[in-house]
Amino acid sequence: MKTIQIIDSKNHVGETVKIGAWVANKRSSGKIAFLQLRDGTAYFQGVLVKNEVGEELFDVAKNLPQETSVMITGEIREDTRSKFGYEIGITGIEVVGESHDYPITPKEHGIDFLMDHRHLWLRSSKQHAVMQVRNELIRATYEFFNDRDFIKIDPPILTGSAPEGTTELFETDYFGEPAYLSQTGQLYLEAAAMAFGKVFSFGPTFRAEKSKTRRHLTEFWMMEPEMAFVSQDESLEIQEEYVAFMITKVLENCDYALDVLERDKDLLKKYTELPFPRISYDEAVELLQQNGFEDITWGDDFGSPHETFIANHFEKPVFILNYPKSMSPFYMKPHPTREDVVIRADLIAPEGYGEIIGGSERAIGYDYIVEQIEKDGLDRKDYEWYLDLQKYGPVPHSGFGLGLERTVTWVCGIDHVREASPFPRLLHRIYP
């Protein structure tokens, strides 16, 4: 008898198999018992008919506590009434590990309670589906960049300086000297791009922002490519192709998870239609002012209501181009015909999910970058290695960063970024 996983049920219809699983829920109607089973790959239903299995096995099934681990024996059959499409007719149950007083019952629980039990909340069907989508986005990321001959580079997590200052960084002691948890690997990736041409990283980043919005985490994962000899326009094409590729792969490989999340697949498919709209920062400000946002003036950063309106106006992800220089980091290339803006773009997701990508063409020119570093109040000595890139064969280059958890939140259609991370780190939350 073969032992299979639930996800493989479609390949074993009519066969008697074994499945190791946990009992997520149960119900009975006197003569029939139903067990909701999960094994980490999917959820499906196990069915026992009292007259067929006998009273002893039927009583065992009826009294299994929630989250008890079991080895189930039975025949796989189609179940057209369920999202999954298959079930198992149970003929044998072996209890592997007992569970007592499982705290997350089928009733409603408050978010603080669920977050305190995040290590168990991950077992629920919705959280399971979110993590499946997250995994597919990660898998698709590697496929996309590997297929385009990018080299993966792992920048350091501990750094002695910061690309955008240290006010929002976690500081630690590094053998008597201050060091910081990295907020981005970008500067190191720029150096790697000068060695390998096209590179990317995918790893954790940290922001000590005292923010409690539904879009912010203090620890999150970011995908960052840097590309030598690539202009901003070329980078924007890569960005939209990448986003469309990820969503396409989720639609192809996460059908069941999207059903669990009740996500509109037709809407997601619309987000794969390229090109994405492009508007300038100037046009974005004008659009907002014409639609009742009297609080916004040129030079202001966009908040959540502004980004939501802009993206929903286009009903697709939209690039906002050429932001004011005054609100941009030192490494961004100045506009060739305007002194007040830089060649920068943010990709704003619709449905209120905000910025998921930020990128720019990078500045070149030793004297210019020194001037910008000093204007930003940064210590030039911390960036001497980065300035070396301007001494030894500088070239035009571009890059961007995509926040994984925000992208997961958007693709899944969930309310808060905390559910897009297996163990989220938020303001005042570092447990569990």
N, C-alpha and C positions, 0 to 999 in steps of 0.2 A: 504494500500500500504506500502510495507516494505522499510525502509531506510537502504541501505547497503554501504559498502566501495568498491572501485574499485577492490581491490584484491580479493573480494569474487564473482566477476562477473561470474566465471565459474560455480558457484552453482545456478545461477538464469537465465540461458539462456531461452529466451522465456517469461520471466516475466516482468511486468512493475514495476519499482522500482524508488526510489528517491536516489540521491547521492549528498552530499555536496562537492563542489569542487572549485578549482580556474581555471581560463582560462589561460593556459600557452601560447597558441598561437591560431591563427585562420586563415582560408583562405576560399575563396568562389569562385565558378565558375558560377555565375549567378543564377542558379536554385538550387544549392546544397551548403550548408555551412558546414564546418568542424571545430570543436572546439577541440583543444588538452586540455584535462582536467587532473588535478592531484588532489589528496586528501590526500597526505602524505603516502599512501600505494603503489601507482603505478600511471602510466600515461596510459590513453587510449583516444580513439577518440569518440567524439560525432558528430552525423550526423543529419542535418536537410534538408529535401526536401521541397522546397518552396510550391509546389502544395499540399503537404500533411499537412503542419502546418499553412499555411496562411502567407500573406505578413507582418502582424504586428509582429509576433513572429520571422519570418525570418530576418526582419530588426533589431530587438533587438539583435539577435545572431551575425549578421554581424558587429554591432557597439560596441560590448563588448570590453572595453579596456583590455589590457594584465594585468593579475593578479587580475581582478575583481572576487570576490567570489560569487558563485551562488548555488542555489539549483536546480538540474536538475531532470526532470521527463522523463522517457522513457523506452523503451524495450531493454533488454540486448540480444545481438546476437553475434554469432561467427564472427571473422574477421581474416581469415587465412593469410592475407597479412601483418599483424603487428606482432611485436615481442611479444606483450602482448597476442594476440589471441582473443580479444573480443572488442566490441564497444557498444555504446548505441545509439539507434534511438530516438532522442530527440523529445518530444511532449510538453514539458513545461520548462520554464526558469524563476526562481525568483532571481532577483539580491539581494544579501545579503549585500555586502559591495563594494562600488565603488573603483576603482583604477585609478589614473591619472598620466601620465608621468612616468611610471615605468622605472627606469634607465637602467636595464639590458635587452636590446632588443635582438631579434634573431641574430643581426649582431655580428661580432667579437669585443671583448673588450680586452684591455691590462690587464696583470696580476695584476698590481698595482691597476687599477680601480676595478677589480673583488675582490681583497683582501679588498679594502676600503668598498666594499659592500658585504662582506662575509655573513652578516645576510640575504641578499637577494639571493646571489649566491647559497646558500644551496637549493634553490627551483628548481634549474635546474636539468634535468634528470640525468646527469652524476654524479653530486655531491650527488644527492639523492641515486643513486645506490651505490656509495662509502660508504655512511653512513649505508646502508642496510648490506653491507658486513661487515663493522666494527661491527655492532650490532650482527651479526651472530657469528663473532669470539669471542666476549665477552660472548655471550650465551653459545657457545661451550666450552669455557674455564671453566665456572662454572660447566657445565655438566661433563667434563672430570675429574676435580679434586674432585668434590663431589662424583662421582661414585667410586672413588678410596680412599674414606674415609679421604681426607685431610680436615683439619679445617681451615676456613678462619680467618686470623688475620689481624687487621688493625694497622700497625705501625704508629708512629707519623709523621706528616708532618713537624713540627718544632722540630729541634734537636739542641743540644749544641755541637755536634762534627760531624765528617764526616768519613765514612769508607775509603775514598781515599783522604783525605786532603780537605782543604777549598778553594783552588784556583779557582775552577769552581762552587762555590756555591753562591746563593743569600743570603746576610747577612741582618738581620733585628735586631731591638732593642727589647729585651725581658725583659721589666721592668728593664732596666739599664744594662743588660748583653747581649752579642752577641748571636744570635741564627741564624740558617740557615734553609732555605727551603730544605727539604730532597732530596738527589740525589739517595737514595735507602733505602729500609726498611730492608736490608739484616741482619744487626747485630741484630736487634730486632727480626727478624724472626728466627735467630739461637737460641736465647733465648727461643722463643715460641716452637721451635722444641724439645727442651729439656724437655718441659712440655707436649707436645701433640703428638710428634713423627713425624707426617707429617702435614705441614702447608703451606698455600699460602696467598699471598696478591695480590690485584689488585687495583692500585690507581695511583694518579699523582706523578710524580717526576720532579725535576728541575735541569737544568744544565746551568750555566752561561758561556757557551762556546761562544766565539765570532766567530762563524762559520756561513757561508752563503751557505753551500752546500745543495744539494737537499735531503740529508739524515738527517738533523739536525733540531730539535726544541728546544726551551729553556724550554718548559713545555710539557711533554708527559706522557702517561700512561704505566705502566710496570706491568707485571705479574711475581711474584717472589715466587717460592716454596723453602722450606728448608726441608730436610728429614734426620732424625736421623737413624743411622745404615744403611746408603745407600752409596755405593762406587761410584766413578766417572763413572765406566762402567755401573752400574745400572741407574745412573742419565741420561747418554746419551740415553739409551733405552727409558726412560720416555720422554725425550725431543723430540725424533723423533716420538714417538707414539703420543704425544700431537700435534705436527705440522701437522702430517698426519691426525689426527682426525679433527682438525679445518678445513683443506682444504676439507676434505670429507663432512663435514657439510655444508660448503659454496656451494659445488657442488650440494648437495641434496636440499638445501633450498633457494638458491639465483640464480636460473637459469635465471630469468628475469633480475636481476641486472647485471649478467655477460654478458648477451646479449647486454644490453645497453652499457656496457664498452667495448664490442667487445673483451672480454678476451678469450684466447684459452683454452677451457675446457679440451681438451685432454692433453695439456701441464701441466695444474694443476693436473690432475689425475696422471700423471707421478711422481709428487712430493709426492704422497702418497705411493709410492712403497718403502718398507723398506727392509733392513736397508739403511741409508744414508752412503755414502763413508766417510772414516776416514783417514786422513793423519796427520803426525806430523808436527810441526812447521819447523823442520829441512828439511823434505821432501818438504814442501811448498816453502821454500827459494830456495832449489835446483831446483824445478820445474820452478820457476820464472826466475832464473838465466839462465836456459837452453833455455828459450823462450824469450830472448831479454831484460829482466828487469835487466840491469846491475847496476841500482841504488840501488838495495836491497842487504843488507849484513846481516849476522846473528846478531840478537839483535835489528834490526829495526822493528818498528811497520808497519803493512801493511796499505797502503792507498787504496783509492777506485779502482784505476786501478789494483792493485795487487789482491784484493778480487774478483773483477769482473772476472779476468782471471782464477783464481783458481776454482771458482764455475762453470763458463761456460765450463771449461775443463772437468768437471765431468757431466755437464748437469743436475745436481740435487743439492739440498742443501748438503753441505759438512762440516764435523767437522774438524777443525784444532786443534790438541792436543799439550799439553805440551809446553807452551810458555816460553820464557826466564824469569827467576826470576826477573831480573833487570827492567822489564817493567810490573810487576804484583803487585797488592796490598798485604798488609801484611797478610791478612787472608787466603791466598791460601796455600794449603799443598805442601811442597817440594817433589820432585820426590824421590822415595826410592833409586834409584841407581845413580842419577845425582844431583849435587849441583847447576847446572846452570839453571834448569828449574823447573816449578811447575806443579801440576796436574790441568790443566786448559784447557778449550775447548771453542771455539767460533763456532757457526753455521752460515755459510755464505750462503746466498740465491743466486741463479743464476739470470741471466738477468741483472746484474749490481746493485742489491739491497743491497748487502753487509751484514754485521753482523746483524742478528735478535735476536740471543741468545748469551749471555755470561755466563759461569758458571765454577764451580770448585769444587773439593773436598776441604773441609775447613781444615785449619791447626788445630792441637790439640797439647797441650803442653804449659804450663804456661810460662816457661822461653823462649821458642822459640818465642812465640807471643810477649812477652815484648821486646825481642831483635829486632824483625821486626818493631814494633811500633816506637821504638827509632831510628832505622835506617831510617825510613821514615820521621823523624823529627816531629812526632806527640807527643802531650802531654799525657803522660801515665795516668794522673789523669782523663782525659776525658773518658778513657776506662776501668776504674776499674770495673764497672758493667759487662762489656763484659768479662773481665778476670776472673770474678767469675765463668763463665761457665767452666773454666778449673780447678776450685777447687772442684766442686761438681758434680762428675759423668760424666766427658766428654766422648763422644763416637765419632766414625767416623761419619761424616755427610757431605752431599753434597747439593748444590743448584744451581739455575740459575735464570737469568732474561730475559724475552722476552719483547722487545719493541713493543707495540701494533701498533703505527702508521707506523713504518717501515714494520711490517707484513702486515698491511692493504695495504700499497703502493705496496708491492710485489704481494699479492694475486690479487689485482685489476689490476695490470699492468699499473699503472699511473706513471707520470714522477717525481712528487715531493711530499715529505712527507707533505707539507702544506695542500694538499687536503685530507689527511687522518685524519685530526682533524677538528671537526666542527667549532672551533674558534681558529686557530693556533696562537701560540706565537713564534715569530722569532726575530732574532736580528733586533732591530729598529722597531718592529711592536707589539704594544699592543692594537691596535684599529682594529675593534670594539671589 
